[in-house]
Structure formats: C-alpha cells, structure tokens
Amino acid sequence: MTTIVLASSNQKKLQELQAMLAGKAVTFVPQTNFNITDAVEDGQSFVANALIKAQHASRLTGLPALADDSGLEVDSLGGAPGIYSARFANIHGTGNSSDADNNALLLARLVGVPEAQRCARFRCAIVLVRTADDPLPVICEGTWEGSILAAEAGSNGFGYDPLFFVPTHGCASAQLSAVVKNSISHRAQALQLLLQRWPF
C-alpha cells in the first residue's frame, strides 16, 4: 500500500479527509506523526497555499503528500476572509485564531447587512504531489454556495460551519450530519474530482 502524508495539523479536517478517502488502497498518515510543523502559507490563493503545504510535507518525509487549503468568501466583505479564514481574527499575528473569535468577528463585520446581501461560499483546493518536485501535481477545486446567518446554529463540524447556511438543506452546515456534509461540501466536491484523477 502507498503511504501518503496528510499535510495538515487540523484534526477535524484530517478526520473529514480520512473519512472521504476511506477505501483507497493507501495509508494516510498526518504530518504530525513525523513531527513536521506547519508550512508558512504565504501564497495568494487557495491553490498556491495547498501546493506549498503539500510540497513542504513531501520534502520533509520523502513521501507523496496531500494538502487542502480552504476558506470562506463573503461577497459583501469583498471576498474576505478568503485565504485568511483560519486567522481572520488574528490576521496580523502569528498562528490561527480560534473558531469562536473568527465567528464573532464575522458576525460583527456583518451587523446591519440584510439577509439578501449575506451571500457566501466555502472554497477548497486540494493538491496531491507524488514528490516535492512533482512537475504535474494533481489540483482539484470545489465550491459550496450559501449565506451567512445572523447567529450560530448547530454543533457539528468546525470553523464557520455554525454560521454557514446551506440553502439546499435549509439549515446551518453545523446542523448537518458528517455523512451529509461529507457528500456535498466544498471539500467533498474537490475530493470527488481527485478520486476521478487518482494517480495511485
């Protein structure tokens, strides 16, 4: 079986990826098992940051690596928080912000914005490299359209899930079961494309 490093230290994201990729004839190992610290994500797009993370993990382990970079884009905020989603409330500091702080800041920025103008989407880029210098990395993207609620709802998921309203299901992402979310989310869409182009 092929061993692939999951280039993430986000345990909830790791659980989602492993659940969605179950059944493949590969072993997925989180980069924390190799004592690898997170890469410096200084790219200007989700794809660029996912590529940075995948190459970083592959270079330090000598193994193929899979990385995901994803975030929330809110139209009335000009696409923010975007690539800064994980550190929205700490954008000028080091390290990510807590989910609670990010959600609180998002709600504060949208005070007074009417429901019709709260359109948003989750965007995900997944990159798979066979080696750190892979000349043809597999790059797949997915988007999940919705809007931002005025208050949090639900306790499943992570990140902005309690504030992301899913119009097809009439509830917040955090009110969906893991099975449902993992079949319709931005990450699920990107992974479905990846499975169609699976190189191993």
TIRO-2110 file (N, C-alpha, C; in Angstrom, 1 decimal):
// TIRO-2110
0.8, -1.2, 0.0, N, 1, A
0.0, 0.0, 0.0, CA, 1, A
0.9, 1.3, 0.0, C, 1, A
0.4, 2.3, -0.7, N, 2, A
1.1, 3.5, -0.7, CA, 2, A
0.8, 4.3, 0.5, C, 2, A
1.8, 4.9, 1.1, N, 3, A
1.6, 5.8, 2.2, CA, 3, A
1.7, 7.3, 1.8, C, 3, A
0.6, 8.0, 2.1, N, 4, A
0.5, 9.4, 1.8, CA, 4, A
0.4, 10.3, 3.0, C, 4, A
1.2, 11.3, 3.1, N, 5, A
1.2, 12.2, 4.2, CA, 5, A
0.1, 13.3, 4.0, C, 5, A
-0.8, 13.4, 5.0, N, 6, A
-1.8, 14.5, 5.0, CA, 6, A
-1.2, 15.7, 5.6, C, 6, A
-1.0, 16.7, 4.8, N, 7, A
-0.2, 17.9, 5.2, CA, 7, A
-1.2, 18.9, 5.9, C, 7, A
-1.5, 18.5, 7.1, N, 8, A
-2.4, 19.3, 8.0, CA, 8, A
-2.2, 18.9, 9.4, C, 8, A
-2.4, 19.9, 10.3, N, 9, A
-2.4, 19.6, 11.7, CA, 9, A
-3.7, 19.8, 12.3, C, 9, A
-4.7, 20.2, 11.5, N, 10, A
-6.1, 20.4, 11.9, CA, 10, A
-6.8, 19.0, 12.0, C, 10, A
-7.0, 18.6, 13.2, N, 11, A
-7.5, 17.2, 13.5, CA, 11, A
-8.9, 17.0, 12.9, C, 11, A
-9.8, 18.0, 12.9, N, 12, A
-11.1, 17.8, 12.4, CA, 12, A
-11.1, 17.8, 10.9, C, 12, A
-10.2, 18.5, 10.3, N, 13, A
-10.0, 18.5, 8.8, CA, 13, A
-9.5, 17.1, 8.4, C, 13, A
-8.5, 16.6, 9.2, N, 14, A
-7.9, 15.3, 9.0, CA, 14, A
-9.0, 14.2, 9.0, C, 14, A
-9.9, 14.3, 10.0, N, 15, A
-11.0, 13.3, 10.1, CA, 15, A
-11.9, 13.3, 8.9, C, 15, A
-12.2, 14.5, 8.4, N, 16, A
-13.0, 14.6, 7.2, CA, 16, A
-12.4, 14.0, 6.0, C, 16, A
-11.1, 14.3, 5.8, N, 17, A
-10.4, 13.8, 4.7, CA, 17, A
-10.2, 12.3, 4.7, C, 17, A
-9.9, 11.8, 5.9, N, 18, A
-9.8, 10.3, 6.0, CA, 18, A
-11.1, 9.6, 5.8, C, 18, A
-12.2, 10.2, 6.3, N, 19, A
-13.5, 9.6, 6.1, CA, 19, A
-13.9, 9.6, 4.6, C, 19, A
-13.6, 10.7, 3.9, N, 20, A
-13.9, 10.8, 2.5, CA, 20, A
-13.1, 9.9, 1.6, C, 20, A
-11.8, 9.6, 2.0, N, 21, A
-10.9, 8.9, 1.2, CA, 21, A
-10.8, 7.4, 1.6, C, 21, A
-11.7, 7.0, 2.6, N, 22, A
-11.7, 5.6, 3.0, CA, 22, A
-11.9, 4.7, 1.9, C, 22, A
-11.3, 3.6, 1.8, N, 23, A
-11.5, 2.6, 0.8, CA, 23, A
-10.4, 2.6, -0.3, C, 23, A
-9.6, 3.7, -0.3, N, 24, A
-8.5, 3.7, -1.2, CA, 24, A
-7.3, 2.8, -0.7, C, 24, A
-6.6, 2.2, -1.6, N, 25, A
-5.5, 1.3, -1.2, CA, 25, A
-4.3, 2.0, -0.8, C, 25, A
-4.5, 3.0, 0.1, N, 26, A
-3.4, 3.8, 0.6, CA, 26, A
-3.5, 3.9, 2.1, C, 26, A
-2.4, 4.3, 2.7, N, 27, A
-2.4, 4.6, 4.2, CA, 27, A
-2.2, 6.1, 4.3, C, 27, A
-3.1, 6.8, 5.0, N, 28, A
-2.9, 8.2, 5.2, CA, 28, A
-2.3, 8.5, 6.6, C, 28, A
-1.2, 9.2, 6.6, N, 29, A
-0.6, 9.5, 7.9, CA, 29, A
-0.5, 11.0, 8.1, C, 29, A
-1.0, 11.6, 9.2, N, 30, A
-0.9, 13.0, 9.4, CA, 30, A
0.6, 13.4, 9.5, C, 30, A
0.9, 14.6, 9.1, N, 31, A
2.2, 15.1, 9.2, CA, 31, A
2.7, 15.2, 10.6, C, 31, A
1.8, 15.3, 11.6, N, 32, A
2.2, 15.4, 13.0, CA, 32, A
2.9, 14.1, 13.4, C, 32, A
2.6, 13.0, 12.8, N, 33, A
3.3, 11.8, 13.1, CA, 33, A
4.8, 11.8, 12.8, C, 33, A
5.2, 12.8, 11.9, N, 34, A
6.6, 13.0, 11.5, CA, 34, A
7.2, 14.2, 12.2, C, 34, A
6.5, 14.7, 13.2, N, 35, A
6.9, 16.0, 13.9, CA, 35, A
7.2, 17.1, 12.9, C, 35, A
6.4, 17.2, 11.9, N, 36, A
6.5, 18.3, 10.9, CA, 36, A
5.6, 19.5, 11.4, C, 36, A
6.2, 20.6, 11.4, N, 37, A
5.5, 21.8, 11.7, CA, 37, A
4.8, 22.4, 10.5, C, 37, A
3.8, 23.2, 10.7, N, 38, A
3.0, 23.7, 9.5, CA, 38, A
3.9, 24.5, 8.6, C, 38, A
3.6, 24.5, 7.3, N, 39, A
4.4, 25.3, 6.4, CA, 39, A
3.9, 26.7, 6.5, C, 39, A
4.8, 27.6, 6.0, N, 40, A
4.4, 29.1, 6.0, CA, 40, A
3.5, 29.3, 4.8, C, 40, A
2.3, 29.6, 5.0, N, 41, A
1.3, 29.8, 3.9, CA, 41, A
1.3, 31.2, 3.4, C, 41, A
2.2, 31.5, 2.6, N, 42, A
2.3, 32.9, 2.1, CA, 42, A
1.9, 33.0, 0.6, C, 42, A
1.1, 32.0, 0.1, N, 43, A
0.6, 32.1, -1.2, CA, 43, A
-0.6, 33.1, -1.3, C, 43, A
-1.0, 33.5, -2.5, N, 44, A
-2.0, 34.5, -2.6, CA, 44, A
-3.3, 33.8, -3.1, C, 44, A
-3.4, 32.5, -3.0, N, 45, A
-4.7, 31.8, -3.4, CA, 45, A
-4.7, 30.5, -2.7, C, 45, A
-5.9, 29.9, -2.7, N, 46, A
-6.1, 28.6, -2.0, CA, 46, A
-5.2, 27.6, -2.7, C, 46, A
-5.1, 27.6, -4.0, N, 47, A
-4.3, 26.6, -4.7, CA, 47, A
-2.8, 26.8, -4.4, C, 47, A
-2.4, 28.0, -4.3, N, 48, A
-0.9, 28.3, -4.0, CA, 48, A
-0.6, 27.8, -2.6, C, 48, A
-1.5, 28.0, -1.7, N, 49, A
-1.2, 27.6, -0.3, CA, 49, A
-1.3, 26.1, -0.1, C, 49, A
-2.2, 25.4, -0.8, N, 50, A
-2.3, 24.0, -0.8, CA, 50, A
-1.0, 23.4, -1.4, C, 50, A
-0.5, 23.9, -2.5, N, 51, A
0.7, 23.4, -3.1, CA, 51, A
1.9, 23.6, -2.2, C, 51, A
2.0, 24.8, -1.5, N, 52, A
3.1, 25.0, -0.5, CA, 52, A
3.1, 23.9, 0.6, C, 52, A
1.9, 23.6, 1.1, N, 53, A
1.8, 22.7, 2.2, CA, 53, A
2.1, 21.3, 1.7, C, 53, A
1.6, 20.9, 0.5, N, 54, A
1.9, 19.5, 0.0, CA, 54, A
3.4, 19.3, -0.2, C, 54, A
4.0, 20.3, -0.9, N, 55, A
5.5, 20.2, -1.2, CA, 55, A
6.3, 20.2, 0.1, C, 55, A
5.9, 21.0, 1.1, N, 56, A
6.6, 21.0, 2.4, CA, 56, A
6.6, 19.7, 3.0, C, 56, A
5.4, 19.0, 3.1, N, 57, A
5.3, 17.7, 3.8, CA, 57, A
6.0, 16.7, 3.0, C, 57, A
6.0, 16.7, 1.7, N, 58, A
6.6, 15.7, 0.9, CA, 58, A
8.2, 15.8, 1.0, C, 58, A
8.6, 17.1, 1.0, N, 59, A
10.1, 17.3, 1.0, CA, 59, A
10.7, 16.8, 2.3, C, 59, A
9.9, 16.9, 3.4, N, 60, A
10.4, 16.5, 4.7, CA, 60, A
10.3, 15.1, 5.1, C, 60, A
9.4, 14.4, 4.3, N, 61, A
9.2, 13.0, 4.6, CA, 61, A
9.7, 12.1, 3.4, C, 61, A
9.8, 12.6, 2.2, N, 62, A
10.2, 11.8, 1.1, CA, 62, A
9.0, 11.0, 0.6, C, 62, A
7.8, 11.3, 1.0, N, 63, A
6.6, 10.6, 0.6, CA, 63, A
5.6, 11.4, -0.2, C, 63, A
4.7, 10.8, -0.9, N, 64, A
3.7, 11.6, -1.5, CA, 64, A
2.9, 12.4, -0.5, C, 64, A
2.3, 13.5, -0.8, N, 65, A
1.6, 14.3, 0.2, CA, 65, A
0.3, 14.9, -0.4, C, 65, A
-0.7, 15.0, 0.4, N, 66, A
-2.0, 15.6, 0.1, CA, 66, A
-2.2, 16.8, 1.0, C, 66, A
-2.6, 17.9, 0.4, N, 67, A
-2.9, 19.1, 1.2, CA, 67, A
-4.2, 19.7, 0.7, C, 67, A
-4.8, 20.4, 1.7, N, 68, A
-6.1, 21.0, 1.4, CA, 68, A
-5.9, 22.5, 1.9, C, 68, A
-6.4, 23.4, 1.1, N, 69, A
-6.5, 24.8, 1.7, CA, 69, A
-7.9, 25.3, 1.3, C, 69, A
-8.5, 25.8, 2.3, N, 70, A
-9.9, 26.1, 2.1, CA, 70, A
-10.3, 27.3, 3.0, C, 70, A
-11.4, 27.9, 2.7, N, 71, A
-11.8, 29.1, 3.4, CA, 71, A
-13.2, 29.6, 3.0, C, 71, A
-13.6, 30.7, 3.6, N, 72, A
-14.9, 31.2, 3.4, CA, 72, A
-14.8, 32.6, 2.7, C, 72, A
-15.6, 32.8, 1.7, N, 73, A
-15.6, 34.1, 0.9, CA, 73, A
-17.0, 34.7, 1.1, C, 73, A
-17.0, 35.9, 1.6, N, 74, A
-18.3, 36.6, 1.8, CA, 74, A
-18.4, 37.8, 0.9, C, 74, A
-19.4, 37.8, 0.0, N, 75, A
-19.5, 38.8, -1.1, CA, 75, A
-19.5, 40.2, -0.5, C, 75, A
-20.2, 40.5, 0.5, N, 76, A
-20.4, 41.9, 1.0, CA, 76, A
-19.1, 42.3, 1.7, C, 76, A
-18.2, 41.4, 1.9, N, 77, A
-16.9, 41.8, 2.5, CA, 77, A
-15.8, 41.7, 1.5, C, 77, A
-16.2, 41.8, 0.2, N, 78, A
-15.2, 41.8, -0.8, CA, 78, A
-14.4, 40.5, -1.0, C, 78, A
-15.1, 39.4, -0.5, N, 79, A
-14.4, 38.1, -0.6, CA, 79, A
-13.7, 37.7, 0.7, C, 79, A
-13.6, 38.5, 1.6, N, 80, A
-13.0, 38.2, 2.9, CA, 80, A
-13.9, 37.2, 3.7, C, 80, A
-13.3, 36.4, 4.6, N, 81, A
-11.9, 36.4, 5.0, CA, 81, A
-11.0, 35.6, 4.0, C, 81, A
-11.5, 34.9, 3.0, N, 82, A
-10.8, 34.2, 2.0, CA, 82, A
-9.6, 33.4, 2.5, C, 82, A
-8.4, 33.6, 1.9, N, 83, A
-7.2, 32.8, 2.3, CA, 83, A
-6.8, 33.0, 3.8, C, 83, A
-7.4, 34.1, 4.4, N, 84, A
-7.1, 34.4, 5.8, CA, 84, A
-8.1, 33.8, 6.7, C, 84, A
-9.0, 32.9, 6.3, N, 85, A
-10.1, 32.4, 7.0, CA, 85, A
-9.7, 31.9, 8.4, C, 85, A
-8.6, 31.1, 8.4, N, 86, A
-8.2, 30.4, 9.7, CA, 86, A
-7.6, 31.4, 10.7, C, 86, A
-7.2, 32.6, 10.2, N, 87, A
-6.6, 33.6, 11.2, CA, 87, A
-7.3, 34.9, 11.0, C, 87, A
-8.6, 34.9, 10.7, N, 88, A
-9.3, 36.1, 10.4, CA, 88, A
-9.2, 37.1, 11.6, C, 88, A
-9.4, 36.6, 12.8, N, 89, A
-9.4, 37.5, 14.0, CA, 89, A
-8.0, 37.8, 14.5, C, 89, A
-7.0, 37.2, 13.8, N, 90, A
-5.6, 37.4, 14.2, CA, 90, A
-4.7, 37.6, 13.0, C, 90, A
-5.3, 38.4, 12.0, N, 91, A
-4.7, 38.5, 10.7, CA, 91, A
-3.3, 39.0, 10.7, C, 91, A
-2.9, 39.9, 11.6, N, 92, A
-1.6, 40.5, 11.7, CA, 92, A
-0.7, 39.8, 12.7, C, 92, A
-1.2, 38.7, 13.3, N, 93, A
-0.4, 38.0, 14.3, CA, 93, A
0.2, 36.7, 13.7, C, 93, A
0.7, 35.9, 14.6, N, 94, A
1.2, 34.6, 14.1, CA, 94, A
0.3, 33.5, 14.6, C, 94, A
0.0, 32.5, 13.8, N, 95, A
-0.8, 31.4, 14.1, CA, 95, A
-2.3, 31.7, 13.8, C, 95, A
-3.1, 30.7, 13.9, N, 96, A
-4.5, 30.8, 13.6, CA, 96, A
-5.3, 31.4, 14.8, C, 96, A
-6.5, 31.9, 14.5, N, 97, A
-7.4, 32.4, 15.6, CA, 97, A
-8.3, 31.2, 16.0, C, 97, A
-9.0, 31.3, 17.1, N, 98, A
-9.9, 30.3, 17.5, CA, 98, A
-11.2, 30.4, 16.6, C, 98, A
-11.9, 29.3, 16.5, N, 99, A
-13.1, 29.4, 15.7, CA, 99, A
-14.1, 30.4, 16.3, C, 99, A
-14.2, 30.5, 17.6, N, 100, A
-15.1, 31.4, 18.3, CA, 100, A
-14.7, 32.8, 18.0, C, 100, A
-13.4, 33.2, 18.0, N, 101, A
-13.0, 34.5, 17.7, CA, 101, A
-13.3, 34.9, 16.2, C, 101, A
-13.0, 33.9, 15.3, N, 102, A
-13.3, 34.2, 13.9, CA, 102, A
-14.8, 34.4, 13.6, C, 102, A
-15.6, 33.6, 14.2, N, 103, A
-17.0, 33.7, 14.0, CA, 103, A
-17.6, 35.0, 14.6, C, 103, A
-17.1, 35.4, 15.8, N, 104, A
-17.5, 36.6, 16.4, CA, 104, A
-17.2, 37.8, 15.5, C, 104, A
-16.0, 37.8, 15.0, N, 105, A
-15.5, 38.9, 14.1, CA, 105, A
-16.4, 39.0, 12.8, C, 105, A
-16.7, 37.8, 12.3, N, 106, A
-17.5, 37.7, 11.1, CA, 106, A
-18.9, 38.3, 11.3, C, 106, A
-19.5, 37.9, 12.4, N, 107, A
-20.8, 38.5, 12.8, CA, 107, A
-20.7, 40.0, 13.0, C, 107, A
-19.7, 40.4, 13.6, N, 108, A
-19.5, 41.9, 13.9, CA, 108, A
-19.4, 42.7, 12.6, C, 108, A
-18.7, 42.1, 11.6, N, 109, A
-18.5, 42.8, 10.3, CA, 109, A
-19.8, 42.8, 9.5, C, 109, A
-20.7, 41.9, 9.8, N, 110, A
-22.0, 41.8, 9.0, CA, 110, A
-23.2, 42.4, 9.8, C, 110, A
-22.9, 43.1, 10.9, N, 111, A
-24.0, 43.7, 11.6, CA, 111, A
-24.7, 44.7, 10.6, C, 111, A
-26.0, 44.6, 10.5, N, 112, A
-26.8, 45.5, 9.7, CA, 112, A
-26.9, 45.2, 8.2, C, 112, A
-26.1, 44.1, 7.8, N, 113, A
-26.2, 43.7, 6.4, CA, 113, A
-27.4, 42.8, 6.3, C, 113, A
-28.3, 43.2, 5.3, N, 114, A
-29.6, 42.4, 5.2, CA, 114, A
-29.3, 41.0, 4.7, C, 114, A
-30.3, 40.1, 4.9, N, 115, A
-30.1, 38.7, 4.6, CA, 115, A
-29.8, 38.5, 3.1, C, 115, A
-30.4, 39.3, 2.2, N, 116, A
-30.2, 39.2, 0.8, CA, 116, A
-28.8, 39.5, 0.3, C, 116, A
-28.0, 40.2, 1.2, N, 117, A
-26.7, 40.6, 0.9, CA, 117, A
-25.6, 39.8, 1.7, C, 117, A
-26.0, 38.7, 2.2, N, 118, A
-25.1, 37.9, 3.0, CA, 118, A
-24.6, 36.6, 2.3, C, 118, A
-24.6, 36.7, 1.0, N, 119, A
-24.2, 35.6, 0.1, CA, 119, A
-22.7, 35.2, 0.4, C, 119, A
-22.4, 33.9, 0.4, N, 120, A
-21.1, 33.5, 0.7, CA, 120, A
-20.9, 32.1, 0.1, C, 120, A
-19.6, 31.7, 0.1, N, 121, A
-19.3, 30.3, -0.3, CA, 121, A
-18.1, 29.8, 0.4, C, 121, A
-18.0, 28.5, 0.6, N, 122, A
-16.8, 27.9, 1.0, CA, 122, A
-16.1, 27.5, -0.3, C, 122, A
-14.7, 27.7, -0.3, N, 123, A
-13.9, 27.3, -1.4, CA, 123, A
-12.8, 26.3, -0.9, C, 123, A
-12.5, 25.3, -1.7, N, 124, A
-11.5, 24.4, -1.3, CA, 124, A
-10.6, 24.0, -2.5, C, 124, A
-9.3, 24.0, -2.2, N, 125, A
-8.3, 23.5, -3.2, CA, 125, A
-7.6, 22.3, -2.6, C, 125, A
-7.5, 21.2, -3.3, N, 126, A
-6.8, 20.0, -2.8, CA, 126, A
-5.6, 19.8, -3.8, C, 126, A
-4.5, 19.6, -3.3, N, 127, A
-3.3, 19.3, -4.1, CA, 127, A
-2.6, 18.0, -3.7, C, 127, A
-2.4, 17.1, -4.6, N, 128, A
-1.6, 15.9, -4.4, CA, 128, A
-0.3, 15.9, -5.1, C, 128, A
0.8, 15.7, -4.4, N, 129, A
2.1, 15.6, -5.1, CA, 129, A
2.7, 14.2, -4.9, C, 129, A
3.3, 13.7, -5.9, N, 130, A
3.9, 12.4, -5.7, CA, 130, A
5.3, 12.5, -5.1, C, 130, A
6.0, 13.7, -5.4, N, 131, A
7.3, 14.1, -4.8, CA, 131, A
7.2, 15.6, -4.6, C, 131, A
8.2, 16.1, -3.8, N, 132, A
8.2, 17.5, -3.5, CA, 132, A
8.4, 18.3, -4.8, C, 132, A
9.0, 17.7, -5.8, N, 133, A
9.3, 18.5, -7.1, CA, 133, A
8.4, 17.9, -8.2, C, 133, A
7.3, 17.3, -7.9, N, 134, A
6.4, 16.8, -8.9, CA, 134, A
6.0, 17.9, -9.9, C, 134, A
6.4, 17.6, -11.2, N, 135, A
6.1, 18.6, -12.2, CA, 135, A
4.6, 18.7, -12.6, C, 135, A
3.8, 17.7, -12.2, N, 136, A
2.4, 17.7, -12.6, CA, 136, A
1.6, 17.4, -11.3, C, 136, A
1.5, 18.2, -10.4, N, 137, A
0.7, 18.0, -9.2, CA, 137, A
-0.8, 17.9, -9.6, C, 137, A
-1.5, 17.0, -8.9, N, 138, A
-3.0, 16.9, -9.1, CA, 138, A
-3.7, 18.0, -8.3, C, 138, A
-4.4, 18.9, -9.0, N, 139, A
-5.0, 20.1, -8.4, CA, 139, A
-6.5, 20.0, -8.6, C, 139, A
-7.3, 20.0, -7.6, N, 140, A
-8.8, 19.9, -7.7, CA, 140, A
-9.4, 21.0, -6.8, C, 140, A
-10.5, 21.6, -7.3, N, 141, A
-11.1, 22.6, -6.5, CA, 141, A
-12.6, 22.4, -6.4, C, 141, A
-13.2, 22.9, -5.3, N, 142, A
-14.7, 22.8, -5.1, CA, 142, A
-15.2, 24.0, -4.5, C, 142, A
-16.4, 24.4, -4.7, N, 143, A
-17.1, 25.5, -4.1, CA, 143, A
-18.5, 25.1, -3.6, C, 143, A
-18.9, 25.7, -2.5, N, 144, A
-20.2, 25.4, -1.8, CA, 144, A
-20.9, 26.7, -1.5, C, 144, A
-21.9, 26.9, -2.2, N, 145, A
-22.6, 28.2, -2.1, CA, 145, A
-23.6, 28.2, -1.0, C, 145, A
-23.7, 29.4, -0.3, N, 146, A
-24.7, 29.5, 0.8, CA, 146, A
-24.8, 31.0, 1.2, C, 146, A
-25.0, 31.2, 2.5, N, 147, A
-25.1, 32.6, 3.0, CA, 147, A
-24.7, 32.5, 4.5, C, 147, A
-24.6, 33.7, 5.1, N, 148, A
-24.1, 33.8, 6.5, CA, 148, A
-25.3, 34.1, 7.4, C, 148, A
-25.5, 33.3, 8.4, N, 149, A
-26.6, 33.5, 9.3, CA, 149, A
-26.3, 34.7, 10.3, C, 149, A
-27.4, 35.2, 11.0, N, 150, A
-27.2, 36.3, 11.9, CA, 150, A
-26.7, 35.7, 13.3, C, 150, A
-26.8, 34.4, 13.5, N, 151, A
-26.4, 33.8, 14.8, CA, 151, A
-26.0, 32.4, 14.5, C, 151, A
-25.1, 31.9, 15.4, N, 152, A
-24.7, 30.5, 15.2, CA, 152, A
-25.8, 29.5, 15.4, C, 152, A
-25.7, 28.4, 14.7, N, 153, A
-26.7, 27.3, 14.9, CA, 153, A
-26.0, 25.9, 14.7, C, 153, A
-26.3, 25.0, 15.5, N, 154, A
-25.7, 23.6, 15.4, CA, 154, A
-24.3, 23.5, 16.1, C, 154, A
-23.9, 22.2, 16.3, N, 155, A
-22.7, 22.0, 17.0, CA, 155, A
-21.8, 21.0, 16.3, C, 155, A
-22.1, 20.6, 15.0, N, 156, A
-21.3, 19.7, 14.3, CA, 156, A
-20.3, 20.5, 13.5, C, 156, A
-19.3, 19.8, 12.9, N, 157, A
-18.3, 20.5, 12.0, CA, 157, A
-17.3, 21.3, 12.8, C, 157, A
-16.8, 22.4, 12.1, N, 158, A
-15.8, 23.2, 12.8, CA, 158, A
-15.7, 24.5, 11.9, C, 158, A
-14.9, 25.4, 12.4, N, 159, A
-14.7, 26.7, 11.7, CA, 159, A
-16.0, 27.5, 11.6, C, 159, A
-16.3, 27.9, 10.4, N, 160, A
-17.5, 28.8, 10.2, CA, 160, A
-18.8, 28.0, 10.0, C, 160, A
-18.8, 26.7, 10.2, N, 161, A
-19.9, 25.8, 9.9, CA, 161, A
-21.2, 26.3, 10.7, C, 161, A
-21.1, 26.8, 11.9, N, 162, A
-22.3, 27.2, 12.6, CA, 162, A
-23.0, 28.5, 12.0, C, 162, A
-22.2, 29.2, 11.2, N, 163, A
-22.8, 30.4, 10.6, CA, 163, A
-23.1, 30.3, 9.1, C, 163, A
-22.7, 29.2, 8.5, N, 164, A
-22.9, 29.0, 7.0, CA, 164, A
-24.2, 28.3, 6.8, C, 164, A
-25.2, 29.0, 6.2, N, 165, A
-26.5, 28.5, 5.9, CA, 165, A
-26.5, 27.8, 4.5, C, 165, A
-27.0, 26.5, 4.5, N, 166, A
-27.0, 25.7, 3.3, CA, 166, A
-28.4, 25.7, 2.8, C, 166, A
-28.6, 26.4, 1.7, N, 167, A
-30.0, 26.6, 1.2, CA, 167, A
-30.6, 25.3, 0.7, C, 167, A
-29.8, 24.4, 0.2, N, 168, A
-30.4, 23.1, -0.3, CA, 168, A
-31.0, 22.3, 0.9, C, 168, A
-30.5, 22.5, 2.1, N, 169, A
-31.0, 21.7, 3.2, CA, 169, A
-31.7, 22.5, 4.3, C, 169, A
-31.7, 23.9, 4.1, N, 170, A
-32.5, 24.8, 5.0, CA, 170, A
-31.9, 24.8, 6.4, C, 170, A
-30.6, 24.7, 6.6, N, 171, A
-30.0, 24.7, 7.9, CA, 171, A
-28.6, 25.1, 7.8, C, 171, A
-28.0, 25.3, 9.0, N, 172, A
-26.5, 25.6, 9.0, CA, 172, A
-25.7, 24.4, 8.7, C, 172, A
-24.5, 24.6, 8.2, N, 173, A
-23.6, 23.4, 8.0, CA, 173, A
-23.4, 22.6, 9.2, C, 173, A
-23.3, 23.3, 10.4, N, 174, A
-23.1, 22.7, 11.7, CA, 174, A
-24.3, 21.9, 12.1, C, 174, A
-25.4, 21.9, 11.4, N, 175, A
-26.6, 21.1, 11.8, CA, 175, A
-26.7, 19.9, 10.9, C, 175, A
-25.8, 19.8, 9.9, N, 176, A
-25.8, 18.6, 9.1, CA, 176, A
-25.0, 17.5, 9.7, C, 176, A
-25.4, 16.2, 9.5, N, 177, A
-24.6, 15.1, 9.9, CA, 177, A
-23.3, 15.1, 9.1, C, 177, A
-22.3, 14.4, 9.7, N, 178, A
-21.0, 14.3, 9.0, CA, 178, A
-21.1, 13.7, 7.6, C, 178, A
-22.0, 12.7, 7.6, N, 179, A
-22.2, 11.9, 6.3, CA, 179, A
-22.8, 12.8, 5.2, C, 179, A
-23.8, 13.7, 5.6, N, 180, A
-24.4, 14.6, 4.6, CA, 180, A
-23.4, 15.6, 4.2, C, 180, A
-22.7, 16.3, 5.2, N, 181, A
-21.7, 17.3, 4.9, CA, 181, A
-20.6, 16.8, 4.0, C, 181, A
-20.2, 15.6, 4.3, N, 182, A
-19.1, 15.0, 3.5, CA, 182, A
-19.5, 14.5, 2.1, C, 182, A
-20.8, 14.7, 1.8, N, 183, A
-21.2, 14.3, 0.4, CA, 183, A
-21.5, 15.6, -0.4, C, 183, A
-21.6, 16.8, 0.2, N, 184, A
-22.0, 17.9, -0.5, CA, 184, A
-21.1, 19.1, -0.4, C, 184, A
-20.1, 19.1, 0.6, N, 185, A
-19.3, 20.3, 0.9, CA, 185, A
-18.3, 20.6, -0.2, C, 185, A
-17.7, 21.7, -0.1, N, 186, A
-16.6, 22.2, -1.0, CA, 186, A
-15.5, 21.2, -1.0, C, 186, A
-15.2, 20.6, 0.2, N, 187, A
-14.1, 19.6, 0.2, CA, 187, A
-14.5, 18.3, -0.4, C, 187, A
-15.8, 17.9, -0.3, N, 188, A
-16.3, 16.7, -0.9, CA, 188, A
-16.2, 16.9, -2.4, C, 188, A
-16.6, 18.0, -2.9, N, 189, A
-16.5, 18.2, -4.4, CA, 189, A
-15.1, 18.1, -4.9, C, 189, A
-14.2, 18.8, -4.2, N, 190, A
-12.8, 18.7, -4.7, CA, 190, A
-12.3, 17.3, -4.6, C, 190, A
-12.6, 16.6, -3.5, N, 191, A
-12.2, 15.2, -3.4, CA, 191, A
-12.8, 14.3, -4.4, C, 191, A
-14.0, 14.5, -4.8, N, 192, A
-14.6, 13.7, -5.9, CA, 192, A
-13.8, 13.9, -7.2, C, 192, A
-13.4, 15.1, -7.5, N, 193, A
-12.6, 15.3, -8.7, CA, 193, A
-11.2, 14.6, -8.5, C, 193, A
-10.7, 14.7, -7.3, N, 194, A
-9.4, 14.0, -7.1, CA, 194, A
-9.5, 12.5, -7.3, C, 194, A
-10.6, 11.9, -6.8, N, 195, A
-10.8, 10.4, -7.0, CA, 195, A
-10.9, 10.1, -8.4, C, 195, A
-11.4, 11.0, -9.3, N, 196, A
-11.5, 10.7, -10.7, CA, 196, A
-10.1, 10.7, -11.4, C, 196, A
-9.2, 11.4, -10.7, N, 197, A
-7.9, 11.6, -11.3, CA, 197, A
-6.8, 10.9, -10.5, C, 197, A
-7.3, 10.0, -9.6, N, 198, A
-6.4, 9.3, -8.6, CA, 198, A
-5.2, 8.7, -9.3, C, 198, A
-3.9, 9.0, -9.0, N, 199, A
-2.8, 8.5, -9.7, CA, 199, A
-2.1, 7.2, -9.2, C, 199, A
-2.7, 6.7, -8.1, N, 200, A
-2.0, 5.5, -7.5, CA, 200, A
-2.8, 4.3, -7.7, C, 200, A
END
